[in-house]
């Protein structure tokens, strides 16, 4: 609301009244101009009121009819005395103006209370005299002319709009640093004139009591630094003429504004809805952009990881590609070495067969010799039996056993090891395999100690078993030969048969042992054949692998370059998206700010303007019109004849406070007030051009 303009209008109007430049009302047959003089003590209590009346005989009438509640009426500028009947007066004016005054027993429409403070503590005016310190004078006015009026369907309390101008003069030698509310201080070097305005009840009448930062127009506060405090008279001038008809004539044009304000409200509502839609859309866009940005961050991080990881993969592929030739050569060498091992095992198989044959032949020969010996025993003497047992059976069989054990086991083991070693050394010497590879192959293909021990144990067991059985049988046979019950020859013959059978079984067992070795060698040969097939496939596979790895290396380079490009592109895309997201956030913030601003503009601006124009402004317009009516209606204090135009004003004089310890009343004689009124009327006529 434009409260300041209203207050400015009040102050401006009051100043006009203060200097007597009030516009004249329409001229009737005669008008009545009334001035109410009131004397107040330093606490604001009224103790004397004199009313001065001026009947302006504009038509030069002989007889003026008047009405007044005054007592002790006295004509101040002529000898005419009125004819009085109660409150009705009749003046023989003879075409002249009439000035008269009188007393009245009636409360003023304005109460005044005065309080004093010294250094922040309240103090009476009498106790304040002669004191020094920070003084505050609080003059508070109460408007008692209240009315209950209908304002837009509500009963509201309003007051006759009295404007009060209060002024006093301070001696600069005793009073300094003067401040005043709702007024001004004018310093001429020796004295300071303090003038202030009060409009008691005006803020309430205008419905502005709840508004913040409104000036308190019900009171005036004067603060200053005092040295031996004393104060002259305080004069107050009050009038109800706060507004003139011309002041509110332009308010009729507000009807055009009332007709258009709803269009502004509708447009503002649409603007708010559009701004909110834009705000919601940008918020959704930012949310989706944030989700995309988070996904891009993850994708970029993943691409960085993929790029770094694939660089290592590419290095590994390059390393494999560089070494695939070596792997291929090694596979070829292993394949050739397996061929040689297979050949050696075949040679070993042949050696086992030869050993089997040699052992079988030796045993057969021993069996023949034994048979021959038996025949000799049969033909010889009994004394030769012990020699045969010792020399032939035990000795021969022991030598046979030792020979067989040594010959067969050593031949088998040595043949395998020497053949394997020779073949591997030949491969190393030929450069087919390395010494390390030969060692690995030798260790993997050679018989372990356990296998050698098992093989020797098997052969020895077979030989020992055969020899033991043969020796036992031979000895039994010899004993039977020497046995008297059975007969030597019969026993020897049976022994020969059994020995022959034992040799046959022993040879069979030895041959079976060699067959076991031969079968094991066959299994080794079969294994090496499978190994040969595997190494052949390995060699062929390394050839294919070499081609594939070469192709993989080329493709890996292209893939690495593509991943690197994709990584760089994803980083650029992510950076661009982040910039886009920042822009989207800025747009969102801007849209939010726009929405909030438009909403605030709608709520605090348009709505308040609409509310103010449709409510407050209309209300204010009506209140101002009512105040004008109240001001025009309050046209007298002591009484006014019906149909007569009247104007009234009040002058309040607050007694001075001097250092003599008592209040000092004004030196102005009361009966001179009429002359002052006449002088003021002359000034008004001069200023109005009359």
VOGU-3710 file (C-alpha; in Angstrom, 3 decimals, decimal comma):
1> xxxxxxxxxx> 0,000/0,000/0,000  1,053/3,503/-0,673  0,868/4,566/2,933  3,683/7,053/2,542  1,679/8,981/-0,055  -1,271/9,120/2,294  0,916/10,309/5,155  2,579/12,806/2,839  -0,862/14,088/1,868  -1,751/14,425/5,531
11> xxxxxxxxxx> 1,429/16,358/6,320  1,121/18,540/3,247  -2,478/19,383/4,042  -1,571/20,122/7,637  1,170/22,532/6,625  -1,300/24,334/4,393  -3,624/24,733/7,316  -0,790/25,856/9,555  0,087/28,865/7,432  -3,539/29,862/6,943
21> xxxxxxxxxx> -3,763/28,977/3,256  -6,931/26,948/3,545  -9,196/26,974/0,483  -12,420/28,800/1,103  -15,674/26,936/1,222  -18,602/27,893/-0,996  -19,977/31,306/0,108  -23,442/31,368/1,680  -25,408/34,236/3,191  -23,001/34,138/6,075
31> xxxxxxxxxx> -20,467/31,677/7,444  -19,235/31,015/10,925  -15,535/30,672/11,624  -14,782/29,297/15,085  -11,532/29,158/17,042  -11,310/27,250/20,343  -8,529/28,383/22,692  -7,572/26,043/25,517  -5,072/26,528/28,313  -3,301/23,376/29,592
41> xxxxxxxxxx> -0,850/22,913/32,432  2,511/21,225/31,925  0,909/17,769/32,456  -1,617/18,391/29,664  -4,668/19,054/31,821  -7,085/21,694/30,472  -8,025/24,380/32,958  -9,559/27,126/30,781  -11,296/27,190/27,383  -12,389/30,285/25,473
51> xxxxxxxxxx> -14,207/30,121/22,122  -13,953/32,953/19,618  -16,615/33,178/16,900  -16,492/35,155/13,663  -19,739/35,577/11,745  -18,792/36,500/8,175  -21,662/38,637/6,850  -20,843/38,216/3,165  -24,248/39,462/1,933  -24,301/42,483/4,295
61> xxxxxxxxxx> -27,420/41,305/6,124  -29,017/43,479/8,780  -29,938/40,603/11,023  -27,889/37,447/11,621  -29,477/34,402/13,258  -26,991/32,321/15,228  -26,804/29,425/17,695  -24,207/28,972/20,466  -23,630/27,064/23,730  -21,225/29,748/25,007
71> xxxxxxxxxx> -21,564/31,437/28,362  -20,631/35,020/29,160  -20,849/36,037/25,529  -19,036/39,284/24,783  -18,989/41,268/21,507  -15,376/41,917/20,702  -15,596/44,526/17,919  -18,823/46,403/18,386  -21,549/47,489/20,705  -24,182/45,097/19,419
81> xxxxxxxxxx> -25,560/42,667/21,942  -27,406/39,597/20,834  -30,975/38,714/21,637  -30,619/35,340/23,333  -33,207/32,655/23,848  -31,449/29,600/25,259  -28,851/28,711/22,711  -30,448/30,828/19,974  -28,848/34,194/19,275  -29,870/37,039/17,039
91> xxxxxxxxxx> -27,430/39,792/16,084  -28,239/43,166/14,664  -25,284/43,199/12,305  -26,235/46,182/10,123  -24,303/44,554/7,281  -21,122/44,055/9,354  -19,215/41,006/10,530  -19,678/39,975/14,127  -16,806/38,909/16,438  -17,662/37,519/19,839
101> xxxxxxxxxx> -16,269/35,129/22,450  -17,356/33,265/25,544  -16,681/30,452/27,918  -17,918/26,882/27,573  -18,203/23,930/29,930  -17,569/21,192/27,400  -14,863/18,596/26,882  -12,543/19,107/23,988  -12,653/16,504/21,164  -8,942/15,920/21,753
111> xxxxxxxxxx> -7,260/14,947/25,019  -3,622/15,704/25,640  -1,266/14,046/28,135  2,364/15,059/28,656  5,059/12,909/30,262  8,663/13,726/31,001  11,734/11,525/31,314  15,190/12,361/32,633  17,949/9,946/31,678  15,356/7,254/30,956
121> xxxxxxxxxx> 13,403/7,652/34,201  9,931/9,226/34,324  9,799/12,469/36,271  7,203/15,183/36,940  7,544/18,574/35,271  8,014/20,300/38,628  10,834/17,942/39,638  12,439/18,336/36,232  12,897/22,093/36,558  16,560/23,048/36,815
131> xxxxxxxxxx> 17,777/19,494/36,185  20,415/18,564/33,616  20,651/15,428/31,494  18,926/13,591/28,664  15,317/14,791/28,585  12,407/13,306/26,673  9,016/15,016/26,381  6,173/12,747/25,249  3,017/14,538/24,096  0,227/12,064/23,389
141> xxxxxxxxxx> -3,143/13,000/21,890  -6,383/11,031/22,111  -9,126/11,547/19,549  -12,481/11,284/21,310  -14,587/11,926/18,231  -15,090/8,315/17,170  -17,838/7,087/14,868  -19,096/3,593/13,957  -19,315/3,442/10,157  -20,079/0,759/7,589
151> xxxxxxxxxx> -16,960/-0,033/5,543  -17,555/-2,678/2,867  -20,210/-4,368/4,969  -18,252/-4,252/8,234  -18,790/-1,983/11,208  -15,548/-0,075/11,678  -14,511/2,551/14,220  -13,308/5,753/12,579  -12,347/9,137/13,961  -12,874/12,724/12,876
161> xxxxxxxxxx> -9,565/13,417/11,100  -7,962/16,028/13,343  -4,508/17,197/12,305  -2,454/18,772/15,069  0,616/20,910/14,510  2,642/21,395/17,664  5,508/23,789/18,079  7,772/25,354/20,678  11,038/27,284/20,935  14,148/26,230/22,911
171> xxxxxxxxxx> 17,059/28,372/24,055  20,213/26,964/22,443  22,315/27,909/25,476  20,360/25,409/27,584  19,025/22,873/25,107  21,131/20,943/22,576  20,946/17,929/20,272  17,213/18,200/19,726  15,384/15,376/17,974  11,666/15,153/17,272
181> xxxxxxxxxx> 9,372/12,500/15,796  7,024/13,393/12,927  8,546/16,852/12,741  11,477/19,115/12,107  13,941/21,270/14,063  14,944/24,694/12,710  17,968/26,352/14,325  18,675/30,101/13,849  21,776/30,046/16,005  20,202/31,412/19,193
191> xxxxxxxxxx> 16,980/29,485/19,352  15,627/26,254/17,877  12,085/26,039/16,569  10,592/22,557/16,915  7,504/21,780/14,822  5,797/18,365/14,661  2,564/16,803/13,454  0,104/14,434/15,095  -3,035/12,851/13,631  -4,648/10,917/16,467
201> xxxxxxxxxx> -6,863/8,100/15,243  -5,904/8,552/11,580  -3,920/5,281/11,266  -6,801/3,397/12,886  -9,350/5,139/10,649  -7,407/4,143/7,548  -7,223/0,497/8,721  -3,429/0,606/8,934  -3,002/-0,196/12,633  -1,649/-3,682/11,874
211> xxxxxxxxxx> 0,802/-2,506/9,222  4,479/-2,584/10,069  6,724/0,472/10,063  3,795/2,841/10,343  4,684/6,072/12,193  2,929/6,641/15,492  0,784/9,656/14,665  -0,913/9,662/18,059  2,052/11,189/19,843  5,100/13,411/19,482
221> xxxxxxxxxx> 8,422/12,752/21,207  11,011/15,506/21,701  14,429/14,499/23,051  17,381/16,776/23,863  20,283/17,363/26,198  19,301/19,908/28,872  21,378/22,136/31,100  19,258/23,421/33,995  16,038/22,508/32,259  13,301/25,016/31,554
231> xxxxxxxxxx> 10,750/25,216/28,751  8,600/27,863/27,089  4,968/27,494/26,037  4,070/24,642/23,678  1,471/25,674/21,122  -0,743/23,222/19,233  -3,003/23,979/16,288  -5,726/21,395/15,468  -8,185/21,205/12,598  -10,414/18,426/11,191
241> xxxxxxxxxx> -9,812/19,576/7,615  -7,336/16,882/6,614  -8,735/16,357/3,111  -10,322/18,572/0,508  -12,714/17,452/-2,216  -9,982/17,979/-4,802  -7,675/15,586/-2,938  -9,882/12,566/-3,695  -11,504/13,595/-6,984  -9,041/11,421/-8,955
251> xxxxxxxxxx> -10,170/8,332/-7,085  -13,147/8,064/-9,449  -10,685/6,955/-12,121  -9,949/3,839/-10,063  -13,153/2,243/-11,391  -11,346/1,626/-14,679  -8,606/-0,162/-12,770  -11,137/-2,333/-10,931  -12,569/-3,492/-14,287  -9,144/-4,546/-15,637
261> xxxxxxxxxx> -7,532/-6,036/-12,532  -9,194/-9,468/-13,025  -7,560/-9,740/-16,454  -4,192/-9,170/-14,779  -4,967/-11,848/-12,204  -5,984/-14,387/-14,903  -2,855/-13,699/-16,954  -0,657/-13,954/-13,855  -2,233/-17,309/-12,933  -1,516/-18,669/-16,415
271> xxxxxxxxxx> 2,046/-17,383/-16,154  2,515/-19,163/-12,814  1,126/-22,416/-14,248  3,460/-22,173/-17,250  6,461/-21,433/-15,033  5,613/-24,420/-12,808  5,304/-26,671/-15,880  8,682/-25,431/-17,103  10,155/-26,001/-13,632  8,791/-29,577/-13,442
281> xxxxxxxxxx> 10,004/-30,325/-16,966  13,520/-29,071/-16,248  13,598/-31,016/-12,967  12,668/-34,213/-14,848  15,253/-33,423/-17,514  17,942/-32,872/-14,867  16,999/-36,128/-13,111  17,260/-38,116/-16,338  20,445/-36,267/-17,277  21,874/-37,145/-13,868
291> xxxxxxxxxx> 21,003/-40,810/-14,404  22,623/-40,688/-17,857  25,641/-38,900/-16,355  26,015/-41,593/-13,687  25,769/-44,272/-16,381  28,337/-42,405/-18,476  30,659/-42,194/-15,462  30,381/-45,960/-14,992  30,810/-46,544/-18,733  33,838/-44,219/-18,873
301> xxxxxxxxxx> 35,408/-45,887/-15,829  34,700/-49,273/-17,400  36,245/-48,164/-20,690  39,322/-46,877/-18,842  39,626/-50,218/-17,076  38,974/-52,127/-20,322  41,501/-50,019/-22,186  44,153/-50,512/-19,496  43,354/-54,212/-19,118  43,282/-54,872/-22,853
311> xxxxxxxxxx> 46,642/-53,184/-23,210  47,977/-55,928/-20,957  46,053/-58,565/-22,937  47,474/-57,167/-26,159  50,977/-57,341/-24,688  50,306/-60,959/-23,747  49,027/-61,767/-27,230  52,064/-60,074/-28,723  54,309/-62,092/-26,412  52,539/-65,329/-27,438
321> xxxxxxxxxx> 52,799/-64,325/-31,089  56,523/-63,635/-30,657  57,160/-66,987/-28,943  54,788/-69,217/-30,895  57,693/-70,166/-33,250  59,684/-71,423/-30,299  56,668/-73,405/-29,098  56,195/-74,811/-32,580  59,902/-75,884/-32,777  59,707/-77,421/-29,320
331> xxxxxxxxxx> 56,597/-79,398/-30,287  58,413/-80,707/-33,384  61,428/-81,666/-31,282  59,207/-83,434/-28,718  57,499/-85,320/-31,557  60,904/-86,443/-32,955  62,107/-87,385/-29,462  59,009/-89,545/-28,920  59,879/-91,368/-32,163  63,337/-92,136/-30,808
341> xxxxxxxxxx> 61,909/-93,268/-27,459  59,507/-95,563/-29,296  62,416/-97,002/-31,257  64,379/-97,552/-28,054  61,456/-99,362/-26,464  61,205/-101,665/-29,469  64,938/-102,403/-29,068  64,284/-103,044/-25,366  61,539/-105,492/-26,286  63,923/-107,318/-28,546
351> xxxxxxxxxx> 66,510/-107,441/-25,720  63,949/-108,925/-23,324  63,096/-111,586/-25,893  66,820/-112,365/-26,281  67,252/-112,597/-22,502  64,285/-114,933/-22,284  65,799/-117,154/-24,899  69,246/-117,058/-23,244  67,839/-117,902/-19,812  65,674/-120,676/-21,196
361> xxxxxxxxxx> 68,649/-122,142/-23,065  70,903/-121,979/-20,001  68,278/-123,674/-17,825  67,706/-126,322/-20,423  71,424/-126,966/-20,540  71,536/-127,188/-16,735  68,632/-129,619/-16,803  70,477/-131,750/-19,347  73,625/-131,667/-17,280  71,627/-132,613/-14,210
371> xxxxxxxxxx> 70,005/-135,468/-16,006  73,399/-136,589/-17,170  74,729/-136,325/-13,656  71,841/-138,388/-12,348  72,618/-140,962/-14,853  76,230/-140,884/-13,648  75,064/-141,161/-10,064  72,908/-144,044/-10,872  75,899/-145,622/-12,456  78,285/-144,396/-9,738
381> xxxxxxxxxx> 78,629/-145,002/-6,123  76,697/-143,997/-3,099  79,669/-141,966/-1,935  79,256/-139,761/-4,865  75,801/-138,615/-3,637  77,225/-136,041/-1,231  79,641/-134,846/-3,832  76,790/-134,548/-6,297  74,704/-132,580/-3,837  77,577/-130,298/-3,036
391> xxxxxxxxxx> 79,295/-130,047/-6,327  76,568/-130,600/-8,821  73,250/-129,627/-7,260  74,161/-126,884/-4,867  77,194/-125,556/-6,691  75,790/-125,682/-10,146  72,395/-124,447/-9,133  73,916/-121,671/-7,017  76,111/-120,594/-9,879  73,155/-120,862/-12,192
401> xxxxxxxxxx> 71,012/-118,791/-9,861  73,701/-116,163/-9,432  74,415/-116,115/-13,111  70,795/-115,886/-13,998  70,102/-113,155/-11,456  73,103/-111,155/-12,502  72,785/-111,742/-16,146  69,064/-111,399/-16,615  68,398/-108,465/-14,231  71,473/-106,555/-15,296
411> xxxxxxxxxx> 70,829/-107,250/-18,935  67,237/-106,061/-18,730  67,928/-102,953/-16,618  71,134/-101,979/-18,350  69,635/-102,560/-21,739  66,698/-100,265/-21,022  68,790/-97,486/-19,454  71,600/-97,605/-21,962  69,259/-97,682/-24,889  67,170/-94,786/-23,539
421> xxxxxxxxxx> 70,250/-92,726/-22,607  71,909/-93,341/-25,946  68,835/-92,286/-27,835  68,329/-89,115/-25,802  72,002/-88,155/-26,060  71,793/-88,624/-29,769  68,808/-86,240/-29,871  70,696/-83,686/-27,762  73,758/-83,998/-29,941  71,659/-83,568/-33,046
431> xxxxxxxxxx> 70,146/-80,446/-31,526  66,681/-81,880/-31,740  66,065/-81,367/-28,048  67,904/-79,561/-25,303  69,811/-81,237/-22,511  67,082/-80,138/-20,125  64,385/-81,620/-22,332  66,487/-84,840/-22,633  66,782/-84,953/-18,870  63,003/-84,471/-18,473
441> xxxxxxxxxx> 62,255/-87,139/-21,047  64,875/-89,491/-19,552  63,433/-89,081/-16,085  59,894/-89,572/-17,310  60,638/-92,598/-19,522  63,388/-94,435/-17,534  62,573/-97,128/-15,010  62,485/-95,820/-11,484  64,425/-97,517/-8,766  61,206/-98,982/-7,486
451> xxxxxxxxxx> 60,412/-100,318/-10,957  63,969/-101,653/-11,318  63,826/-103,188/-7,871  60,439/-104,705/-8,629  61,697/-106,022/-11,948  64,880/-107,510/-10,331  62,881/-108,892/-7,458  60,443/-110,537/-9,849  63,271/-112,112/-11,894  65,194/-113,171/-8,759
461> xxxxxxxxxx> 62,054/-114,619/-7,230  61,363/-116,598/-10,347  65,003/-117,823/-10,580  65,276/-118,535/-6,854  62,010/-120,390/-6,897  63,038/-122,431/-9,854  66,539/-123,157/-8,516  65,252/-123,944/-5,046  62,697/-126,328/-6,355  65,257/-127,945/-8,596
471> xxxxxxxxxx> 67,856/-128,263/-5,848  65,294/-129,636/-3,419  64,055/-132,115/-5,920  67,615/-133,158/-6,766  68,524/-133,648/-3,155  65,371/-135,631/-2,467  66,145/-137,735/-5,463  69,662/-138,394/-4,232  68,349/-139,276/-0,800  65,850/-141,673/-2,318
481> xxxxxxxxxx> 68,636/-143,237/-4,368  70,541/-143,823/-1,161  67,392/-144,980/0,641  67,434/-148,661/1,207  63,686/-149,074/0,997  63,104/-147,576/-2,332  66,243/-148,276/-4,226  68,812/-145,892/-5,592  68,124/-146,448/-9,159  64,384/-146,179/-8,754
491> xxxxxxxxxx> 64,843/-142,958/-6,859  67,360/-141,569/-9,256  65,071/-142,275/-12,114  62,203/-140,635/-10,319  64,517/-137,762/-9,458  65,470/-137,418/-13,026  61,839/-137,273/-13,959  61,053/-134,731/-11,249  64,174/-132,691/-12,019  63,218/-132,604/-15,626
501> xxxxxxxxxx> 59,715/-131,548/-14,647  61,060/-128,921/-12,188  63,386/-127,514/-14,791  60,539/-127,400/-17,229  58,323/-125,547/-14,753  61,178/-123,213/-13,738  61,952/-122,446/-17,335  58,263/-121,865/-17,896  58,108/-119,481/-14,943  61,238/-117,658/-16,089
511> xxxxxxxxxx> 59,760/-117,358/-19,534  56,546/-116,086/-17,984  58,613/-113,463/-16,118  60,221/-112,380/-19,335  56,774/-112,292/-20,915  55,630/-109,945/-18,133  58,577/-107,672/-18,903  57,852/-107,956/-22,594  54,168/-107,115/-21,990  55,188/-104,078/-19,890
521> xxxxxxxxxx> 57,441/-103,010/-22,701  54,518/-103,433/-25,084  52,442/-101,178/-22,850  55,250/-98,613/-22,868  55,435/-98,878/-26,622  51,651/-98,472/-26,829  51,896/-95,416/-24,545  54,657/-93,908/-26,620  52,553/-94,549/-29,719  49,702/-92,589/-28,097
531> xxxxxxxxxx> 52,231/-89,965/-27,022  53,472/-89,926/-30,594  49,909/-89,326/-31,799  49,523/-86,537/-29,231  52,814/-84,892/-30,084  51,932/-85,124/-33,775  48,634/-83,408/-33,034  50,505/-80,931/-30,823  52,873/-80,178/-33,669  49,987/-79,780/-36,096
541> xxxxxxxxxx> 48,093/-77,710/-33,523  51,045/-75,394/-32,991  51,098/-74,797/-36,737  47,405/-73,850/-36,633  47,990/-71,941/-33,408  50,822/-70,008/-35,047  48,485/-68,879/-37,830  45,655/-68,112/-35,382  47,879/-66,216/-32,961  49,266/-64,164/-35,827
551> xxxxxxxxxx> 45,710/-63,302/-36,909  44,758/-62,688/-33,268  47,738/-60,332/-32,830  46,680/-58,307/-35,874  43,058/-58,203/-34,704  44,186/-57,394/-31,175  46,056/-54,324/-32,416  42,921/-53,148/-34,201  40,772/-53,955/-31,162  43,221/-52,153/-28,879
561> xxxxxxxxxx> 43,109/-49,094/-31,129  39,297/-49,296/-31,252  39,027/-49,606/-27,459  41,415/-46,671/-27,050  39,345/-44,604/-29,489  36,137/-45,659/-27,735  37,731/-44,794/-24,380  38,725/-41,322/-25,600  35,315/-40,848/-27,184  33,523/-41,970/-24,012
571> xxxxxxxxxx> 35,610/-39,496/-22,007  34,751/-36,709/-24,446  31,105/-37,780/-24,407  31,128/-37,879/-20,602  32,732/-34,417/-20,405  30,217/-33,082/-22,897  27,380/-34,699/-20,956  28,700/-33,190/-17,703  28,734/-29,784/-19,376  25,238/-30,484/-20,651
581> xxxxxxxxxx> 24,229/-31,552/-17,123  25,704/-28,337/-15,709  23,742/-26,426/-18,295  20,630/-28,436/-17,446  21,184/-27,698/-13,745  21,570/-24,020/-14,575  18,403/-24,183/-16,670  16,651/-26,042/-13,854  17,878/-23,541/-11,289  16,849/-20,738/-13,602
591> xxxxxxxxxx> 13,449/-22,357/-14,186  13,060/-22,887/-10,448  14,104/-19,298/-9,785  11,757/-18,161/-12,558  8,919/-20,259/-11,146  9,612/-19,069/-7,614  9,998/-15,511/-8,824  6,786/-15,623/-10,877  4,997/-17,366/-8,009  6,358/-14,757/-5,600
601> xxxxxxxxxx> 5,413/-12,045/-8,086  1,940/-13,555/-8,348  1,527/-14,042/-4,593  3,340/-11,007/-3,276  2,876/-8,771/-6,291  -0,143/-9,451/-8,455  -2,260/-11,060/-5,733  -1,435/-8,266/-3,339  -2,092/-5,707/-6,047  -5,382/-7,423/-6,917
611> xxxxxxxxxx> -6,200/-7,813/-3,240  -5,137/-4,259/-2,567  -7,075/-2,820/-5,497  -10,168/-4,993/-5,012  -9,962/-4,865/-1,241  -7,519/-2,516/0,388  -7,625/0,199/-2,243  -11,397/0,125/-2,407  -11,421/0,004/1,358  -8,919/2,876/1,511
621> xxxxxxxxxx> -10,904/4,883/-1,030  -14,066/4,417/0,966  -12,302/5,241/4,238  -10,850/8,439/2,776  -14,286/9,426/1,487  -15,702/8,716/4,944  -12,953/10,779/6,550  -13,803/13,648/4,226  -17,448/13,326/5,256  -16,462/13,295/8,947
631> xxxxxxxxxx> -14,244/16,339/8,429  -17,039/18,230/6,671  -19,567/17,193/9,304  -17,415/18,425/12,152  -17,974/22,135/11,496  -18,455/23,561/14,991  -17,697/23,086/18,655  -19,928/25,610/20,460  -22,953/25,328/18,131  -24,055/26,251/14,586
641> xxxxxxxxxx> -27,314/27,434/13,086  -28,861/24,946/10,709  -28,060/25,714/7,087  -25,018/27,778/8,008  -21,550/26,892/6,756  -19,165/26,502/9,664  -15,467/25,977/10,220  -13,746/25,263/13,523  -10,192/24,932/14,727  -8,481/24,482/18,076
651> xxxxxxxxxx> -5,465/26,176/19,621  -3,977/24,485/22,667  -1,441/26,348/24,774  0,659/24,329/27,229  2,098/26,389/30,086  5,812/27,051/30,157  8,154/25,677/32,819  10,627/28,166/34,183  13,515/27,922/36,586  11,588/29,756/39,281
661> xxxxxxxxxx> 10,191/26,441/40,323  6,617/27,053/39,189  4,801/26,817/35,925  4,438/30,107/34,132  1,173/30,817/32,357  1,042/32,658/29,117  1,313/36,424/29,248  -1,203/36,586/26,435  -4,516/38,150/27,776  -7,457/35,969/27,021
671> xxxxxxxxxx> -9,579/38,836/25,751  -6,983/39,573/23,078  -7,720/36,270/21,366  -10,518/37,817/19,409  -8,132/40,435/18,032  -5,723/37,628/17,095  -8,591/35,824/15,385  -9,470/38,961/13,473  -5,864/39,397/12,446  -5,736/35,796/11,272
681> xxxxxxxxxx> -8,936/36,256/9,270  -7,389/39,242/7,544  -4,323/37,160/6,692  -6,529/34,412/5,265  -8,369/36,919/3,090  -5,081/38,361/1,874  -3,630/34,931/1,040  -6,855/33,882/-0,733  -6,817/36,995/-2,924  -9,784/38,751/-1,381
//
